[in-house]
Amino acid sequence: MMTAAKLTREQFKVRQLRDKRALEAQKKQVLICAGTGCIAGGSLEIYDYIQAECQRRGMEVHVSLIHEGEPEAPDEAHDLHLKKSGCHGFCEMGPLLQIEPDGILYTHVHLEDCDEIIEKTLLQGELIPRLLYQLDGVTYAKHEEIPFYHKQQRVVLENCGTTDAEDIDEYIARDGYSAFEQALFEMTGEAICKEISDSGLRGRGGGGFPAGRKWESVRLQPAGKKYVVCNGDEGDPGAFMDRSIMEGNPHSIIEGMLIAAVAAGSDEGYIYVRAEYPLAVSRLKTAIAKAEEMGLLGDNILGTDFCFHLHVNRGAGAFVCGEGSALTASIEGNRGMPRVKPPRTVEQGLWARPTVLNNVETFSNVPLIIRHGSAWYRSIGTERSHGTKAFALTGNVVNTGLIEVPMGTTLRQIIFEIGGGIKDGKKFKAVQIGGPSGGATTASREHLDLPLDFDSLKSIGAMIGSGGLVVMDEDTCMVETARFFMEFTQKESCGKCVPCREGTKRMLEILDRIIDNKGTLEDLDLLEELADTISKTALCGLGQSACKPVQSTLKYFRDEYLAHVVDHHCPICNKEKPHPTIDPEKCKGCGKCRKNCPMEAITGAAKQVHVIDPEKCINCGACVTNCPFGAIAASK
């Protein structure tokens, strides 16, 4: 194995050539998904078993890049390169095992399948049909032919699932750090900022602010201490795009931050990672350590005067810390609370110094832009939203997982082509896009065929946000959905400003009342008034966007609110919730339940067993409390 050493530019180029040759020489690669989801399904046990069993059978098993001339350099056709890859994205089908260069993808792999995989596929070259993905009677042997992947354009996620997530040499072999080398030796800070601006790259954290403009603002600040900070706090329910990149391709983030540091004139940076992402923290720390050993981080990088030290900071476990000023406060050791702006982070960010702050996906785009050019990047996407966007596709859709598509891709393409449609043949109803800060879209043609980009979504009261897509079917009550997100936001409010602290609490109380079928028409007016006030007066982006789920559902699904407050009966909620039941053995036919039922849902003659009509019942519980014989069991 080639020993890591602090490299000069010339030595880096030599190492890169050696890494490329070593990667090209690999005859058989087995990539086992070692993302969080597949690990939970037992992928690491599969990895360990295949390694041990192949070695027992006399096969040479390599777990890192081997260079020609090294003691363990491969020289037999049956040598095997076993890799722990990042997330493949097809989470619904995990644990996943991919075999290259054949492009075979095995799904739902279990420990008991390993012997057959080794014997039939690795040694004899035969496929195992039951482990291949099947759809509508068609079996897909090739990874790239599967509709879930075929319809995507994986740019940022290209190396996730295809490389060893912890091998810096493999990253270098795939042109990793070459963009940084170019930026460091061949470009000025001004030129880097211009290239990023010309590409049209907009921040992928939700706001969509032009990244190049932000970098240029920091570059133009007076000389002195500056910071580069990566936001990996991804707190949206159902979102895991940044987690997958941190776990599967951590060096891309480091390289993007290095380029930003060169552009802005910074010598220190932080990656702020959500506390609930221990694997991401581990992979990032490993990547940083290896980059430091090689001289790509630290002092006098690649033999120059440029220095950049990078730290990993575990988050405080609060959703609000995803907001820029709250995040920097948390890194400083203070309570994560937003502050009044201006000054902006580019002027006074971390420790009141100028700071470049972008999220994981944004930084991961940067090396690709420098390497391929701004024109290449602008060729992808729409006129105002360039490049691709990663989404976490979850909910009532057949194929859940991590996807990446060009900006401008429609919801129809994502849900019905990539996602495979709605589970169990049910009707599509809505998508909550952008998590608690986003809004709901409908099943209308207008919404389904709307290009997904930063600007078009604003026209319907939604936003891309970090990229969470929660698909809902016909059995979803949109009032309950709005209540869920409002409860999340209210709990995550830092409490600093009154509109968010008190306003979201009042809105949640009203939504609870409506869900219990005790609301009024006046409550709907009050919800709209509160939402408008909070959106205009809250201190930070969390509070300003907290009401979007309520506003969008009130606009597009008002009939469901009316069902709760006028009819006091929601067909969807009632269908989902079991109703009280009357025990015929205990019922005496006294009629107290019938007389106290506000919906006249209970019938029965005197001294005869009574029955509850589930279509009329609103689960108010009046029958349970008024029954003197304990004959009515409450819904559960």
Sequence and secondary structure as in RCSB ss.txt:
>XXXX:A:sequence
MMTAAKLTREQFKVRQLRDKRALEAQKKQVLICAGTGCIAGGSLEIYDYIQAECQRRGMEVHVSLIHEGEPEAPD
EAHDLHLKKSGCHGFCEMGPLLQIEPDGILYTHVHLEDCDEIIEKTLLQGELIPRLLYQLDGVTYAKHEEIPFYH
KQQRVVLENCGTTDAEDIDEYIARDGYSAFEQALFEMTGEAICKEISDSGLRGRGGGGFPAGRKWESVRLQPAGK
KYVVCNGDEGDPGAFMDRSIMEGNPHSIIEGMLIAAVAAGSDEGYIYVRAEYPLAVSRLKTAIAKAEEMGLLGDN
ILGTDFCFHLHVNRGAGAFVCGEGSALTASIEGNRGMPRVKPPRTVEQGLWARPTVLNNVETFSNVPLIIRHGSA
WYRSIGTERSHGTKAFALTGNVVNTGLIEVPMGTTLRQIIFEIGGGIKDGKKFKAVQIGGPSGGATTASREHLDL
PLDFDSLKSIGAMIGSGGLVVMDEDTCMVETARFFMEFTQKESCGKCVPCREGTKRMLEILDRIIDNKGTLEDLD
LLEELADTISKTALCGLGQSACKPVQSTLKYFRDEYLAHVVDHHCPICNKEKPHPTIDPEKCKGCGKCRKNCPME
AITGAAKQVHVIDPEKCINCGACVTNCPFGAIAASK
>XXXX:A:secstr
        HHHHHHHHHHHHHHHHT   EEEEE SHHHHHTTHHHHHHHHHHHHHHTT  EESS   TTSTT   
STT EEEEEE   S GGG S EEEETTTEEE S  GGGHHHIIIIIIIT    GGGBEEETTEEE BGGGSHHHH
T   STTTTTTTSBTT HHHHHHTTTTHHHHHHHHH  HHHHHHHHHHHT B TTTT  BHHHHHHHHHTS SS 
 EEEEEE   STT  HHHHHHHH HHHHHHHHHHHHHHHT SEEEEEE TT HHHHHHHHHHHHHHHHHTSSBSS
GGGSS  BEEEEEE  S GGGGSHHHHHHHHTTS      SSS TTTS GGGS EEEEEHHHHHHHHHHHHH HH
HHHTSB SSSBSEEEEEEEESBSS EEEEEETT BHHIIIIIIS SBGGG  EEEEEESGGGSEEEESSHHHHTS
B SHHHHHTTT   TT EEEEEETT  HHHHHHHHHHHHHHH  S SHHHHHHHHHHHHHHHHHHTT   HHHHH
HHHHHHHHHHHH SSHHHHHTTHHHHHHHHH HHHHHHHHTSS  HHHHHHS   EE TTT     HHHHH TT 
 EE  TTS  EE TTT     HHHHH TT  EE   
